[in-house]
Amino acid sequence: MYKGMLLFIFGLIMYMAGIYLSTKWTAIGASIGVLGGVLMGASTFFYITKRRNQ
């Protein structure tokens, strides 16, 4: 649970920072936003597998 929650929060922060940075630096902000979205997706995988095993 902690791994999934940590990945989700870190991914959300990266996603929001990517949106903000894309107003000034488009390529850097877009790449940070995409990586944040990937981390949020990975956190969903860990959340589902943890829940399925209980």
N, C-alpha and C positions, 0 to 999 in steps of 0.2 A: 504494500500500500504506500509506503513512504517513497519508494523509488518512482512509482507512477505519479504521485502527487508532486514530487520534486521536479520531475521532467515536465509535468504540465505547467507548473508555475514558471519555471525557467523558459519554457517554450512560449508561454504567453507574453512574458517580458520581452523576449527576443522578437516576437511577432509585432508587438506594439512599437518597439524601438525601430524595427524595420520600416514600419509605416511612416513614422516620424522622419527617419533619415532619408526616405525616398523622396521627400519634398526638396532636399538639397542635392544629395548624391543618389541618383536613380539606381545605378547598378549595385552599389554597396547596400543600399536600403532594401532593394528587392531581394538580394541574396540572403540578407539577415532575416527578412520576413519569411522567405521560403524555408530556411532552416528552422525557424521558430515553429512554423506549421508542421514540419516533419517531427519535431520533438513532441508537439502536442499529440500527433497521431501515434507515436511510439508509446506515449503514456497511456493512451487508450488500450493498446495491446496488453500492457502490463496490468492494467486495471481489470480487463476482462479475464485474463488467465488466472489472476489471483482470485477473482470472484467465482470462477468455474470450479476451482479446486476446493472451495470451502463447502 
